[in-house]
Amino acid sequence: MLTFNKKYFILTVLLFIVEVLIALFVRDRFVRPYVGDVLVVMLIYCFLRSFFRIGIVPAAVLVLLFAFTVEALQYFRFIELIGWEHNRIARTVLGTHFTWNDIVAYVVGVAIVLVAENFGKKP
């Protein structure tokens, strides 16, 4: 079950760098909120495939369920319930506001992963 996949690890690092650059330098109403959310599920997928021998679809489903869970926690204001609303790192990682647009972005990100993975397969 445990493995190390160099290709997915490199993609994880590259996506992480892009996410950090977006967080630090982009202050717009498209790239930061939407592209960032699309990329974050791709990053989590690549991270998962870097260290675990898991199929494409099961990995994609797990990532999507994880993203939906985080969004549900935002809906129920979990960060406030546990008293972490003033913790900048917790606010960044867990988020603070539920939006349906985030759900759509996560689905788009996973769809891109599935399409990319299928293009990578040999017929």
Rosetta constraint file for C-alpha pairs under 8 A:
AtomPair CA 1 CA 52 HARMONIC 5.57 0.50
AtomPair CA 1 CA 53 HARMONIC 4.99 0.50
AtomPair CA 1 CA 54 HARMONIC 7.37 0.50
AtomPair CA 2 CA 51 HARMONIC 5.74 0.50
AtomPair CA 2 CA 52 HARMONIC 4.68 0.50
AtomPair CA 2 CA 53 HARMONIC 6.04 0.50
AtomPair CA 3 CA 50 HARMONIC 7.23 0.50
AtomPair CA 3 CA 51 HARMONIC 4.94 0.50
AtomPair CA 3 CA 52 HARMONIC 5.35 0.50
AtomPair CA 3 CA 53 HARMONIC 6.02 0.50
AtomPair CA 4 CA 9 HARMONIC 7.88 0.50
AtomPair CA 4 CA 50 HARMONIC 5.45 0.50
AtomPair CA 4 CA 51 HARMONIC 4.86 0.50
AtomPair CA 4 CA 52 HARMONIC 7.24 0.50
AtomPair CA 5 CA 9 HARMONIC 6.19 0.50
AtomPair CA 5 CA 49 HARMONIC 7.02 0.50
AtomPair CA 5 CA 50 HARMONIC 4.68 0.50
AtomPair CA 5 CA 51 HARMONIC 6.52 0.50
AtomPair CA 6 CA 10 HARMONIC 6.09 0.50
AtomPair CA 6 CA 50 HARMONIC 6.78 0.50
AtomPair CA 7 CA 11 HARMONIC 6.35 0.50
AtomPair CA 7 CA 50 HARMONIC 7.57 0.50
AtomPair CA 8 CA 12 HARMONIC 6.03 0.50
AtomPair CA 8 CA 46 HARMONIC 5.04 0.50
AtomPair CA 8 CA 47 HARMONIC 6.70 0.50
AtomPair CA 8 CA 49 HARMONIC 6.16 0.50
AtomPair CA 8 CA 50 HARMONIC 4.88 0.50
AtomPair CA 9 CA 13 HARMONIC 6.27 0.50
AtomPair CA 9 CA 46 HARMONIC 6.68 0.50
AtomPair CA 9 CA 47 HARMONIC 6.32 0.50
AtomPair CA 9 CA 49 HARMONIC 7.97 0.50
AtomPair CA 9 CA 50 HARMONIC 4.98 0.50
AtomPair CA 10 CA 14 HARMONIC 6.18 0.50
AtomPair CA 11 CA 15 HARMONIC 6.00 0.50
AtomPair CA 11 CA 43 HARMONIC 7.53 0.50
AtomPair CA 11 CA 46 HARMONIC 6.41 0.50
AtomPair CA 12 CA 16 HARMONIC 6.01 0.50
AtomPair CA 12 CA 43 HARMONIC 5.32 0.50
AtomPair CA 12 CA 44 HARMONIC 7.54 0.50
AtomPair CA 12 CA 46 HARMONIC 5.30 0.50
AtomPair CA 12 CA 47 HARMONIC 5.47 0.50
AtomPair CA 12 CA 50 HARMONIC 7.86 0.50
AtomPair CA 13 CA 17 HARMONIC 6.20 0.50
AtomPair CA 14 CA 18 HARMONIC 6.32 0.50
AtomPair CA 15 CA 19 HARMONIC 6.11 0.50
AtomPair CA 15 CA 39 HARMONIC 6.96 0.50
AtomPair CA 15 CA 40 HARMONIC 7.78 0.50
AtomPair CA 15 CA 42 HARMONIC 7.78 0.50
AtomPair CA 15 CA 43 HARMONIC 5.64 0.50
AtomPair CA 16 CA 20 HARMONIC 6.16 0.50
AtomPair CA 16 CA 43 HARMONIC 6.67 0.50
AtomPair CA 17 CA 21 HARMONIC 6.16 0.50
AtomPair CA 18 CA 22 HARMONIC 6.12 0.50
AtomPair CA 19 CA 23 HARMONIC 6.13 0.50
AtomPair CA 19 CA 36 HARMONIC 6.35 0.50
AtomPair CA 19 CA 39 HARMONIC 7.37 0.50
AtomPair CA 19 CA 40 HARMONIC 7.34 0.50
AtomPair CA 20 CA 24 HARMONIC 6.08 0.50
AtomPair CA 21 CA 25 HARMONIC 5.77 0.50
AtomPair CA 21 CA 26 HARMONIC 7.40 0.50
AtomPair CA 22 CA 26 HARMONIC 4.95 0.50
AtomPair CA 22 CA 31 HARMONIC 7.60 0.50
AtomPair CA 22 CA 32 HARMONIC 6.04 0.50
AtomPair CA 22 CA 36 HARMONIC 7.10 0.50
AtomPair CA 23 CA 32 HARMONIC 6.93 0.50
AtomPair CA 26 CA 31 HARMONIC 7.28 0.50
AtomPair CA 26 CA 32 HARMONIC 6.12 0.50
AtomPair CA 27 CA 32 HARMONIC 6.64 0.50
AtomPair CA 28 CA 32 HARMONIC 6.19 0.50
AtomPair CA 28 CA 33 HARMONIC 7.98 0.50
AtomPair CA 29 CA 33 HARMONIC 6.40 0.50
AtomPair CA 30 CA 34 HARMONIC 5.49 0.50
AtomPair CA 30 CA 35 HARMONIC 6.79 0.50
AtomPair CA 31 CA 35 HARMONIC 4.66 0.50
AtomPair CA 31 CA 36 HARMONIC 6.23 0.50
AtomPair CA 32 CA 36 HARMONIC 5.14 0.50
AtomPair CA 32 CA 37 HARMONIC 7.85 0.50
AtomPair CA 33 CA 37 HARMONIC 6.31 0.50
AtomPair CA 33 CA 102 HARMONIC 7.97 0.50
AtomPair CA 34 CA 38 HARMONIC 6.27 0.50
AtomPair CA 34 CA 101 HARMONIC 7.69 0.50
AtomPair CA 34 CA 102 HARMONIC 7.10 0.50
AtomPair CA 34 CA 105 HARMONIC 6.09 0.50
AtomPair CA 35 CA 39 HARMONIC 6.06 0.50
AtomPair CA 35 CA 105 HARMONIC 7.56 0.50
AtomPair CA 36 CA 40 HARMONIC 6.06 0.50
AtomPair CA 37 CA 41 HARMONIC 6.78 0.50
AtomPair CA 37 CA 102 HARMONIC 6.51 0.50
AtomPair CA 37 CA 105 HARMONIC 5.71 0.50
AtomPair CA 37 CA 106 HARMONIC 6.19 0.50
AtomPair CA 37 CA 109 HARMONIC 7.63 0.50
AtomPair CA 38 CA 42 HARMONIC 6.80 0.50
AtomPair CA 38 CA 105 HARMONIC 4.99 0.50
AtomPair CA 38 CA 106 HARMONIC 5.40 0.50
AtomPair CA 38 CA 107 HARMONIC 7.83 0.50
AtomPair CA 38 CA 108 HARMONIC 6.31 0.50
AtomPair CA 38 CA 109 HARMONIC 4.27 0.50
AtomPair CA 38 CA 110 HARMONIC 7.78 0.50
AtomPair CA 39 CA 43 HARMONIC 6.07 0.50
AtomPair CA 39 CA 109 HARMONIC 6.27 0.50
AtomPair CA 40 CA 44 HARMONIC 6.22 0.50
AtomPair CA 40 CA 109 HARMONIC 7.87 0.50
AtomPair CA 41 CA 45 HARMONIC 6.07 0.50
AtomPair CA 41 CA 63 HARMONIC 6.47 0.50
AtomPair CA 41 CA 64 HARMONIC 7.28 0.50
AtomPair CA 41 CA 67 HARMONIC 7.18 0.50
AtomPair CA 41 CA 106 HARMONIC 6.10 0.50
AtomPair CA 41 CA 109 HARMONIC 5.91 0.50
AtomPair CA 41 CA 110 HARMONIC 6.55 0.50
AtomPair CA 42 CA 46 HARMONIC 6.18 0.50
AtomPair CA 42 CA 109 HARMONIC 5.94 0.50
AtomPair CA 42 CA 110 HARMONIC 6.58 0.50
AtomPair CA 42 CA 113 HARMONIC 6.48 0.50
AtomPair CA 43 CA 47 HARMONIC 6.11 0.50
AtomPair CA 44 CA 48 HARMONIC 6.11 0.50
AtomPair CA 44 CA 63 HARMONIC 6.61 0.50
AtomPair CA 45 CA 49 HARMONIC 6.21 0.50
AtomPair CA 45 CA 59 HARMONIC 6.50 0.50
AtomPair CA 45 CA 60 HARMONIC 6.47 0.50
AtomPair CA 45 CA 63 HARMONIC 6.07 0.50
AtomPair CA 46 CA 50 HARMONIC 5.96 0.50
AtomPair CA 47 CA 51 HARMONIC 6.85 0.50
AtomPair CA 48 CA 52 HARMONIC 5.92 0.50
AtomPair CA 48 CA 59 HARMONIC 7.14 0.50
AtomPair CA 49 CA 53 HARMONIC 6.55 0.50
AtomPair CA 49 CA 54 HARMONIC 6.65 0.50
AtomPair CA 49 CA 59 HARMONIC 7.34 0.50
AtomPair CA 54 CA 58 HARMONIC 6.77 0.50
AtomPair CA 54 CA 59 HARMONIC 6.17 0.50
AtomPair CA 55 CA 59 HARMONIC 5.99 0.50
AtomPair CA 56 CA 60 HARMONIC 6.12 0.50
AtomPair CA 56 CA 114 HARMONIC 7.38 0.50
AtomPair CA 56 CA 117 HARMONIC 7.45 0.50
AtomPair CA 57 CA 61 HARMONIC 6.06 0.50
AtomPair CA 57 CA 114 HARMONIC 7.55 0.50
AtomPair CA 58 CA 62 HARMONIC 6.11 0.50
AtomPair CA 59 CA 63 HARMONIC 6.17 0.50
AtomPair CA 60 CA 64 HARMONIC 6.17 0.50
AtomPair CA 60 CA 110 HARMONIC 6.16 0.50
AtomPair CA 60 CA 113 HARMONIC 7.71 0.50
AtomPair CA 60 CA 114 HARMONIC 7.51 0.50
AtomPair CA 61 CA 65 HARMONIC 6.07 0.50
AtomPair CA 62 CA 66 HARMONIC 6.08 0.50
AtomPair CA 63 CA 67 HARMONIC 6.16 0.50
AtomPair CA 63 CA 110 HARMONIC 7.96 0.50
AtomPair CA 64 CA 68 HARMONIC 6.09 0.50
AtomPair CA 64 CA 106 HARMONIC 6.76 0.50
AtomPair CA 64 CA 107 HARMONIC 7.11 0.50
AtomPair CA 64 CA 110 HARMONIC 7.01 0.50
AtomPair CA 65 CA 69 HARMONIC 6.05 0.50
AtomPair CA 66 CA 70 HARMONIC 6.32 0.50
AtomPair CA 67 CA 71 HARMONIC 6.25 0.50
AtomPair CA 67 CA 103 HARMONIC 7.93 0.50
AtomPair CA 67 CA 106 HARMONIC 6.92 0.50
AtomPair CA 68 CA 72 HARMONIC 6.07 0.50
AtomPair CA 68 CA 103 HARMONIC 6.84 0.50
AtomPair CA 69 CA 73 HARMONIC 6.19 0.50
AtomPair CA 70 CA 74 HARMONIC 6.40 0.50
AtomPair CA 70 CA 94 HARMONIC 6.37 0.50
AtomPair CA 70 CA 95 HARMONIC 7.90 0.50
AtomPair CA 71 CA 75 HARMONIC 6.34 0.50
AtomPair CA 71 CA 95 HARMONIC 7.90 0.50
AtomPair CA 71 CA 97 HARMONIC 7.96 0.50
AtomPair CA 71 CA 98 HARMONIC 5.78 0.50
AtomPair CA 71 CA 99 HARMONIC 7.79 0.50
AtomPair CA 71 CA 102 HARMONIC 7.73 0.50
AtomPair CA 71 CA 103 HARMONIC 7.52 0.50
AtomPair CA 72 CA 76 HARMONIC 6.38 0.50
AtomPair CA 72 CA 98 HARMONIC 7.18 0.50
AtomPair CA 73 CA 77 HARMONIC 6.11 0.50
AtomPair CA 73 CA 78 HARMONIC 5.18 0.50
AtomPair CA 73 CA 79 HARMONIC 7.73 0.50
AtomPair CA 73 CA 94 HARMONIC 7.94 0.50
AtomPair CA 74 CA 78 HARMONIC 6.04 0.50
AtomPair CA 74 CA 79 HARMONIC 7.33 0.50
AtomPair CA 74 CA 94 HARMONIC 7.31 0.50
AtomPair CA 74 CA 95 HARMONIC 6.39 0.50
AtomPair CA 74 CA 96 HARMONIC 5.35 0.50
AtomPair CA 74 CA 97 HARMONIC 5.42 0.50
AtomPair CA 74 CA 98 HARMONIC 5.16 0.50
AtomPair CA 75 CA 97 HARMONIC 6.62 0.50
AtomPair CA 75 CA 98 HARMONIC 4.85 0.50
AtomPair CA 77 CA 81 HARMONIC 6.42 0.50
AtomPair CA 77 CA 96 HARMONIC 6.87 0.50
AtomPair CA 77 CA 97 HARMONIC 7.76 0.50
AtomPair CA 78 CA 82 HARMONIC 6.32 0.50
AtomPair CA 79 CA 83 HARMONIC 6.27 0.50
AtomPair CA 79 CA 84 HARMONIC 5.26 0.50
AtomPair CA 79 CA 85 HARMONIC 5.48 0.50
AtomPair CA 79 CA 90 HARMONIC 7.57 0.50
AtomPair CA 79 CA 91 HARMONIC 7.34 0.50
AtomPair CA 79 CA 94 HARMONIC 7.40 0.50
AtomPair CA 79 CA 96 HARMONIC 7.06 0.50
AtomPair CA 80 CA 84 HARMONIC 5.90 0.50
AtomPair CA 80 CA 85 HARMONIC 5.08 0.50
AtomPair CA 84 CA 90 HARMONIC 6.64 0.50
AtomPair CA 84 CA 91 HARMONIC 7.60 0.50
AtomPair CA 85 CA 90 HARMONIC 7.56 0.50
AtomPair CA 85 CA 91 HARMONIC 6.50 0.50
AtomPair CA 86 CA 91 HARMONIC 7.54 0.50
AtomPair CA 87 CA 91 HARMONIC 6.13 0.50
AtomPair CA 88 CA 92 HARMONIC 6.13 0.50
AtomPair CA 89 CA 93 HARMONIC 6.10 0.50
AtomPair CA 90 CA 94 HARMONIC 5.66 0.50
AtomPair CA 90 CA 95 HARMONIC 7.37 0.50
AtomPair CA 91 CA 95 HARMONIC 4.88 0.50
AtomPair CA 91 CA 96 HARMONIC 6.08 0.50
AtomPair CA 98 CA 102 HARMONIC 7.59 0.50
AtomPair CA 99 CA 103 HARMONIC 7.07 0.50
AtomPair CA 100 CA 104 HARMONIC 6.39 0.50
AtomPair CA 101 CA 105 HARMONIC 6.14 0.50
AtomPair CA 102 CA 106 HARMONIC 6.16 0.50
AtomPair CA 103 CA 107 HARMONIC 6.34 0.50
AtomPair CA 104 CA 108 HARMONIC 6.16 0.50
AtomPair CA 105 CA 109 HARMONIC 6.11 0.50
AtomPair CA 106 CA 110 HARMONIC 6.26 0.50
AtomPair CA 107 CA 111 HARMONIC 6.03 0.50
AtomPair CA 108 CA 112 HARMONIC 6.15 0.50
AtomPair CA 109 CA 113 HARMONIC 6.35 0.50
AtomPair CA 110 CA 114 HARMONIC 6.22 0.50
AtomPair CA 111 CA 115 HARMONIC 6.16 0.50
AtomPair CA 112 CA 116 HARMONIC 5.98 0.50
AtomPair CA 113 CA 117 HARMONIC 5.99 0.50
AtomPair CA 114 CA 118 HARMONIC 6.18 0.50
AtomPair CA 115 CA 119 HARMONIC 6.27 0.50
AtomPair CA 116 CA 120 HARMONIC 6.35 0.50
AtomPair CA 117 CA 121 HARMONIC 6.67 0.50
